[in-house]
């Protein structure tokens, strides 16, 4: 990433082709095409200018926004979008290493991806990513690549799961989430692992732990909904993205995971996931 001179947000006299909003409806990101480049404006934070092929990024921070915030945005928002222009498949998901394989958790913000990664990483296993799940086809299988060695957690999750001695990275400007750096207490896996199972996280709190198969068009729909994709209108890119998702969806590795959203239950949830990952049959526990 190249650093441009900080500049106040200036009006852009053209129509955006895409927008992201936060759960409360606030505008979070706006996407423009400009002279063979993409401009991604993260509101009140920075403008990121990407080449059409996603191989070069220049950032123009809003004055006063910290360097740590810009680096975080680059790693967690811009890099996955840039990788999509390089025909890489990146999903909103976390992943952990279990028995020399990877198991992954897919879901929108707030579903528990990072909490599950932290639960495994503090219980004798290691995490590969807490978001920005990069999956690469490799012969007749798929690999999950590690990302940055840190986990972002809300304060209640941090207090419930993370040892007090764990190093906390400098606070970023736009979210109260803490970013915990991997160490001997929060283990990180530095090498790619073969993907064994992928779990779609249920939308609501459940009174029971259940793992049920997901197949067919439901798999592709869930993967597409949780994909990073910079330009959703570019036909060639969409066709390539769909081809990657369809190839992945043909493998019988997808399940829906429902579980109680309670820290007291997380240990049991982890044990059930491990049992399923090793045995492969559908599970429901009262």
N, C-alpha and C positions, 0 to 999 in steps of 0.2 A: 504494500500500500504506500502511495506517495501522499505527502502532506502538502496541501495547498494553504494559502494564507487564510486565517480565520476571517469570516465575513458575516455580517448580519443577514438574516433571511430577507431575500428580495423577491418581490412578486414575479411569477413566471407567466408570460403572456401567451400561453398555449394550453390546450386541454390535456389533462392527464389521461393515460390509458388504463390506469388501475389505481386502487387505493386500498389501504388496510385501516381498519378501525379497531379500537380496543373493545373489550366486552361491554363497557359502559356507553359505547357509541362515539367516543372521542376519536378524532382523526389522528392516526399514528404515523402513516407513511403514504407518500404520493409518488407515483411512477410516471416519468416522462421519457419521450424519445427526443434526442437532440443531436442532429448532424452526425449520425452514425454512432452515437453513444446512448447510453441509458443514464438518466439522472434519477437517483432515488433520494427523495427528501424525507428525512426523519424529522418530524415536526419539532422545532425549537432545539434541535440537537446538531444536525449536520446535513450537508449535501454530499452524496457519494456519486462520483462520475465514473461509470464503468464503460470500457470498450465493448463493442458489440459482441466479441467472442468471450468476454468475461475474464480475460487474462491480465488486465491491468485496471487498477482502481486508484482514483485520486479523491481525497477527502477534503472538504472545506468546512471546518467546524464552525458552529456559532460561537462567537466570543464568550469566554467564561466556562464553556463545557470542558471538563477535565480530559486529559489524555487517556486516563484509564477508561473513561466512558467511551471514547472513540474507539479504542482498541477492542473493547468488549463488543460494541456494535459491529465492528468489522468482522470479528470472529464468528459471532452468533447470528447475525442477520445478513450481512453483505456477502460473506464468503459462501454460504450455501446458495445464495442467488447466483453468484458468479459461477459457481460450479455447475449449476443447471445449464448455463450457456456453453459449458464444455462437455455436455452430454453426460454429466454425472448425476446419479440418483441420490438425492438427499431428502430425508423425511423428518417431520417433527416427531422425534422419538429419542428414547434413551436406550442404552444397551449395557449388559453386564457379561462378564466372562464366567462361564460355568463349565468345568470339566473339559477345557480346551476348546469349547464352542462359545458362541454368542447367543444370548436370548435377548430379544428386543421388546420394547413397550412403546406403542404408538398411541397418540392421543393429543387433543388440543390442550392449550394452556389450562392448568388447574386440575387436570385429570389424575396427576400423581406420578408422572414419568420420573421426575427428579427424586421424589421421595423414595420410590422403589429402587432407583439406582443407589441412593445413599444407604438404604437398608441392607442391600447386598454388600456394598463396599465397606461397611463397618461390621460385617458378620462373617469374615473369612473369605470373601470373594473379591472381585475387583470390577470397576466400571470402565467402559470404553468411551461413553459419552453420556451427557445428561440432556442433550438436545443436538440437533444437527446430525442425524443418523445417516451416515454415508454408506451405501450398499453398492458393491461392485460384483458383477457377474464374473465367475472364474470357472471355466470349463462347465461342469454339470452342477456347480454349487454357487453360493454367494458369500462374499466376505463382508464383514463389518469392520470399518476402519476406525481407529481411535481418533478422538478430537482433542480439544484442550483439556488438560488435567485439572478440572475444577467442576464443582457442582453448585448450582444456584438454588437456594432454599429460602422459603419464608421463615420468619423468626421462630414460629412454633415448631416447624419441622426441624430446624437447626438445633433447638434446645432439646427436642425429643430424641434425636438420632446421632448428633455429632459430638464427639468428645470436646470438652472445653479447650483443650490444648491445641486443637486444630487451627492452623493459620487461616486468617480471613484476609482476602484481598482488599485493597482500597475500595471504598464505597463508590458505586457509580451513580450518576446524577438523576436518572429518571425512574428508578425503582428502589424500594426499600429491601429487596431481596439481598441476602448475604451471599457472597461467592467464596466457597470453601476450597482451599487448595489441597490437592491430593498429598498425602504423606503416608507414614506407616499405619496410621489409624483409619485413613480413608483411601483404600488401595485403588490404584489406577493400572489398567492394562495397556501397555504401550504398543502391542502388536495386534495386527488384524486377526480376527477370529472368524471361523466358518459359522454362518448363521444357521442355527438349528430350529428355533421357533420364534414366531413373532406374535405378540399378544396385543389386540386392540382393547384399550381400557374402556370399560363400561362408563356410560355418561353419568350415572347417579350412584349414590351410596346404596349398598346392598347389605342385607342382613346375613347373607351367606357368602361363602367363597365358591365360585363356580368357574369352570373352564370348559368352553364348548367350541366345537369346530366352526370355522367360517370358510365358505367356499364360493367359487364362481364370481359373479358380478359384484357381490358384496365386498369381496376382497379388493377388486380394482377400485371400486367407489371409495372405500376407506383409505386406500393408499393414495389415490388422486387427491382426496380432500386434505390430506396431511403432507402433501409434497411442497417443497420449495421450488418455485418456478418463476423466473424473472419476467418472462414475456408470455402471457397466456393467450396472446392473439397470433403469435408467429406459428404458422401451420407446420413448417418442417420441424420445429422444436417440439410442438405438441405431438406430432406423429412419432417422433423418437421417444419422447417421454412415455407415451402410451405403450409403445413396444417394450420398453424396459419394465413397465408395471405389469404388462400381460405375461411376460416371461417369468417374472417373479411370482405372479399369482398362480401359475400352473403348478407350483410346488405345494404339497400338502403340509404346510408349516404354519397355518394361520388359525388363531383361536381368539375368542372373546374372553376377557378376564373381568369378572365382577367380584367385588370384595367390599367388606366394611371399611369405610374411610376412618379408621380409628388407629392411633399409634399403638394402643394396647394389642391390637390384632395383627400388626405388621409382621411380627415374628412368625405367626402361624401362616400368614399369607405367603411369606417367603418359603416356608417349608412345603406348602402345597404346590407352589410354582416349581420348586426343585423336583418334587415327586413327579409332576407332570412332565417336566423337561427330560427326565431320565426314563420315564415309562411310556409317555405318549398318549394315554387314554383320557377321555373326558372325565372331569371331576366335579362333584358337588358336595360341599360339606356344610352341614347345618351350623 
